[in-house]
Amino acid sequence: MKQTEEDPQKTAVAGKRALKSFLLLSLWIMASASLFAQTKKKTTDPKNWKLGVALYTFNPFPFPEQLAKADSAGLKFVEGYTFGRAGAELKDSLIMNLSPAGIEKLKRQVKDKGLLMESIYLVGGKTVDKWAREFELAKKLNVKYVTAEPPINLWDSVDSLAGVYGMKVALHNHWKGTSAYWHPDSVLAALKNHPNFRVCADIGHWPKSGINPVEGLKKLEDHLIALHLKDIAAYNDPKLKDVPVGTGVIDFPAVFKELKRQNFNGHIIIERDAQDKPSNLPSVIQTVKYYNAQLGLTPVK
């Protein structure tokens, strides 16, 4: 009888011990998960960033020569643009007007140079049909995302097209007065309810509108899949042309630090708008060297 009377007490004690063990185990799991997440964020490796060049940097030249210059700079990735000239072999047609056979020749030229074109800038237009045509081109080129500035009234349509063609739209920014995306807040507005929209931040254009690139990147955290890498000589002057990376006002060590903090793992695309003579190739090579030095990297090629 005595043993029976003690059972409820033993059961209660055992239950408390089990509950305590469960709570301790739960806390340990949560702490471990948090530590793992922090560790993962701290181990971002810039070697995984995809450094490339926007072929628009070499826009005075046709497509094959643009590829040759990108290759000479020791780069692996290139970003095309649909209003570029395809070259003599393709009757110097605009890329957006190429036939399926012409697109295949374009792809072969990229492959023959050992390059990868995983993105292309779409000029788009004011109608859904024009956007659909360029998405079709991007699909045939096997790009992973398109860089673009779709008009506000076509946000829903362009987002839907991106879903149909299985790629993301990286929203690009020009400066205040020329682009709906000049401010990070306006980019966030475009991202809302558009699941196929992401961001290609042009950090060289932000200062023209008085925006610090590091602050812009912070606002767009978790949405960045690419950057256009360029520099500028001063803030708040929309008339300025860009300058070689590392020679202007942008704090690139702080930019790279912020990308590491965000665990960024996308494309970093060097771009020049200004045109040096005889070409922008020397400044691109200079940028590659600067980039590698800042991040402690050795050239891939």
N, C-alpha and C positions, 0 to 999 in steps of 0.2 A: 504493500500500500504506500509506503514511504517513497519508493522509487517512482511510482506513478505520480505522486504529488510534486516531485522535483522536475518532472519532464517539461512542463510549461516554461519554467524558468530557464532550463537549459536550451530550450527551443528559442526563447527570446534572445538569450545571449548569443547563440549561434547566428540568429538572424541579424543581430546588430553587427557582429563580426563580418558577416557576408556583405552587408550593406557598406560597411566601412571599406572593405577590400575592393568592392565594386567602384566606390567613389574615388579611391586612391588610383585604381587602374584607369578610370576615365580621365582623371586629372593628368596622369602620366601620358596617356595617349594624346590628349589635347596639347600638352606641353611639347611632346615629341613632334607632333604635326606642325606646331608653330615654329619650332626650331628648324625643322626641315624646310619649311617655306622660306624662313629668313635665310637659311644657308643657300637655298636654291637661288634666291634673289641676289645674294652676294657673289655668286660664282658665274655671273654673266661673262662670257668670253667674247671679246671683240673679234676674235678669229672667225666667229660664226656670222658676223655681219657681212653682208654681200656688197662689197665696194664695186661700183661701176661708174659709167659715165652716160649722161644723156647725149644722144647723137646730135641733138640740137646745138650742142656746144661747137660742133663742126658744120653748122648749117650752110656755109658757102660752098660746101663740097657735096657731091652726090653720095649715095648710100655706100657703095663699095669703098670709097676713100675715107668715109667716116669710120667704117669698120677697121680699116688699116691703121688709122690714127689711134683708135681705142686699143687695138692690139699693141701698137708701139708704146703705149703708156703702161703696158704690163697689166691691163685690167681684164677681168673675166666676164663681167656683166655689162650689158648695154641696154639703154632704154630708147626705143625708136619713137617716131612721131609720124602721124598719118599724113601730114602735109609736106613731108620731105620728098626730095627727088630720088627716084629709084636707080638712076644711072643709065649710061649709054646703052647697055645691053637690053634694057627694058624701055628704050626710047625716051628716057628721062621723064617717064610718067610720074605723077604724084603717087605715093604709095597707096593712098586711099582709093585710087582709080585702077589698081592692078587687077588683072584677071586671075583666076585660080592658078593658072600656070605661072604667071608672074610672081605670085606669092610664094609658090614652091621654089622658084629660083632665088628669091630673097632669103628664104629659110636655108637654102643650100649655101649661100654666101656666108651667112652667119656661122653655120656649122663648119665650113671649110676653114674659117679663121680660128676655130676652137673657142668661140664665144657663146654666151648664153643671152638671149633676149627674153627675159621673163616679164617685161612690162613694156607698154607702149602708151604714148600720150595720144588721146583721142581729141580731135578738135570738135567733134560732134556737130551741133547745129541747133536750129530752132524747131526742128520737127523730130518726132519719134522715129520716122523712117531713116533719117540721116544717122541717128544714133544706132539704130539696128544694123545699118550697113557697116558701120565701123566696128561694132561688136562682132559681127560676122568675120570681118578681117582679123580682129584680135584673136578670135577663136581658131582660125586657120593657122595663125602664127604660133599657137600653143602658149600664149603668155599666161602668167598666173594672175595678173591683175592689170587694170588699166588706170592710168593717171588722167584726171579730167576735172573740168569745172562746169558741170551741167547747170543750165538755167534753172532758177527756183521753180518755175511752173512745170518743169519736167522731172523733178526729183523722184516722184513716185514711178514714173515710166522708166527712167534710167535704172532705178533700183530693181525694178521688175526684170528689165532686160539683163542686168547683171546676174540675176538669179537663173534666168533661162539659159544663159550662156556659161554658167558655172564659174564665174570669176568675181572678184571684188573691184569696186571703184574706189581708188585712192584720191580723195578730194585734195586738190592742189590750190595754193593761194598765191595771188598776186597782191599788189598793194592797194591801199585805200583809194577808192574812186575808180578802180578798174576791175574789181573782183568782188563777187558776193561773199568770198571766203577770206577776205583780208584780215579779219580778226578771229582768233580762236573761238570766241563765243558764237560767231556766226557759223563756224564749222560744226560746233556742238549742236546747234539748232538743226543743221542739215542731217546730222547723224541720227537724230531722234526718229524712231519708227522706220528707219531704213536699214534693215539688217545687212545689206550688201555694201554699205558705205563704210570705208575706212579712211585713213589720212596719209597723204604724202605732204609733209610739212616742208615748205620752201623757206629755210631759215634765213636766207639772204634777202628775201623780200620783206619779212616782218619788220626789220629796223626802219624801212622806208615809211612805215606807218607808226613808228614810235614804239614798237613792241619788242621787248627783250626776248630773244629766241629761247632762252632757258625757261622763262615764265610761260611762253607759248607752249613749249613741250610739256611742261607740268600740267597745263590745262587739258591737253589732249592725251594724257596717259591712258593706256589700255586701248587706244584706237590707232596708234601709229603702226604702219607697215613699211613706210619708206620715208626718206628725207631727200630733198634736193640740197646738196652741199655747195654753198657759195658764200662769199663774204661781201661786205659793203664798207665804204670809206667813212660813212657818218650816219647818224640817226636822223629821221624826220626830213628826208630830202628825196622825194619820189623821182626826181630827175636824174639821180645818180645811176651810173652803170656799176655793175659788180666789179670786184677786184679779186685777184687770186687769193685763195683760202689762206688765212694766217697773216694777211697783210692789212686787214681792215679792223673794224671795231668789235667784231663778234668774239666772245670769249669761248673759244673752241674746247679748251680743257674742261670748262664748266658744262658745255654741251655734251661732251663725251661722258662726263661723270653722271649727268642726268640720264642719259640713255642706259648706262650701266645700272643705275638705280631702278629704272623701269623694267629691267630685264629685256630690253629691246633685242629683237632677233630678226631684223628685216634687211631691206636694201638701203644702202647709202649711195646716192647717185650724184656724182660730181657734175655740176652744170655751170657753164659760162654763158651769159647773155652778151656781154661785150665781145668784140672780135679783135683780137690782137693780130698783128701782121708778122709772118705770113699766115699763121694759124694759131689756134689756142692750144696746140699740142704741148709746147713748153710749159705753159701754166698748169695744164692738167698733170703733167709729170711732176711738177713742183708740188702740186696738191697731194698726189699719191705719196711722195716722200714725206711731206709734212704730216699727213694722216698716220703713216706707219711709225714715224718718230714719236708722235703724241701718244700712240697706243702701244708702243713697244713691240710692233709687229715687224716681221721680215717680209719682203715682197714675195708674192705667190709665184711669179714668173722670174 
